[in-house]
Amino acid sequence: MTELPVPGTAHEPDPTLAQLRGDCVRMAPHWVVPAVALPAPVPPSHIHGVVVPAASARLVDAMSEYGD
């Protein structure tokens, strides 16, 4: 069976940092991400149906002792 050479596997010299930076500069316009509107914050009065077990509430309440 004959093995064909794989393109790009020849002994190519490693690119220099300047070449890599140049490649990035040329590609940068292709990577522009459109601005996405952030969702508006939800006021606490609109949050309903959240149930926290008593043990978890005590744990979170006790965490303030370790802050600041």
C-alpha positions, 0 to 999 in steps of 0.5 A: 500500500502506498502512503501519500504525504499529508499536506502541511507536514513537510519540514516547515519552519516554525512561524515567528512571533511577528508572523503570528501577530500579523496573522492575528491582526489580519483575522481580527476583523473576522472575529467581531462579536455583535453587542448583545443587550444585557437583560434588565435586573429583576426586582426581588419583589418579582421573584416567587416560588423559591424554596430554601431548606432551613439547613441551607438558610442557616448555613448561608446566614452563618457565612457572614461570620467569615466575610470581611 
